[in-house]
Amino acid sequence: MEDVVKDFEARNRNLQKEYDAWRQAKENEHCLGVYVDCAFIEARKSFSEYCHLEETVPFEVMLQCEQLYEKGNNSNSDVKALIIEF
């Protein structure tokens, strides 16, 4: 996984700040699940477009961003609360 992230960042840039802003915007729109989960190509494409990238962000790169975001924002509890509401 680390090699994929390093290779991608060498061709592009580190996307963590952009991921944080994109994820916060999605959460404010109450777009969770498929819309932000890196396992789904739709989420990776959406994030890639947000960053104006020519290629789709690989799963491994977005997973790292997702994990750092959730660790720093403790958003897991927010996500669970929103899921319970529905």
Residue pairs with C-beta under 8 A, 6 or more apart in sequence:
1 60
1 63
1 64
4 58
4 60
4 61
5 60
5 61
5 64
8 57
8 58
8 60
8 61
9 15
9 61
11 55
12 53
12 55
15 47
15 51
15 57
15 61
15 65
16 65
16 68
16 69
18 50
18 51
19 47
19 62
19 65
19 66
19 69
20 65
20 69
20 72
20 73
22 46
22 47
22 50
22 51
23 36
23 66
23 69
23 75
26 32
26 35
26 36
27 36
27 75
27 78
30 82
32 79
32 82
32 83
34 40
34 42
34 43
35 42
35 43
35 46
36 43
36 66
37 43
37 66
38 44
38 59
38 62
38 63
38 65
38 66
39 59
41 56
43 62
44 56
44 57
44 58
44 59
44 62
45 56
47 57
47 62
48 55
48 56
48 57
51 57
69 75
70 76
